[in-house]
């Protein structure tokens, strides 16, 4: 049994995790601990506070007691808002507090794009444009070219949690460009776990979503690889061999 731990901000789309656990169809257990988000706002100052060390460290002991072998801060905006260096420091502090390998959803996107060979990506973000631009800047600094960014201007995670498939697809289509190798949907408040095959079929290219890549990243930290076609291309592709 591989036990993976996730620090998840508030309550929005956390039901993606038991769904993903079921779709993995193997001996993998996903434990989600909710962090106190403070103010629910896709605004830089609120996001910096949401991802602060004291909020993350408060959930670490529960994950340790659950037997987690790795921990992922399952929040994209609450990690990339710090920039690449700041996000590294955030993860380093989390790893030290947990005594476990650690990462965040922002790094999960960068690693997952590399895994599927997507050097150019389009971003469909629920966030306001200024916050979406920070994610694009993070990806660029991490070595992934962003050919398009589409923001949606949604301020709260609570609103995003209510989006249905048609709205998720509309966002992805609006963001897509012919030269994009993959489409990234960076919000862990967005329900996507049950939509991945349909999204990839409708868009005819790989789609990476926040909760999907968070789980993949936790598996990567524990050197596990699980083939799960219902979780999209990321969970079916052979790893890209870097030159």
Secondary structure, 3 states (H helix, E strand, C coil): CEEEEEEEECCCCCHHHHHHHHHHCCCEEEEEEEECCCCCCCCHHHHHHHCCHHHHHCCHHHHHHCCCCEEEEECCHHHHCCHHHHHHHHHHHHHHHHCCEEEEHHHHHHHHHHHCCCCEEEEECCCCHHHHHHHHHHHHHCCCEEEEEECCCCCCHHHHCCCCHHHHHHHHHHHCCCCCCEEEECCCCCCCCCCHHHHHHHHCCEEEEHHHHHHHHHHHHCCCCCCCHHHCHHHCCCCCCCC
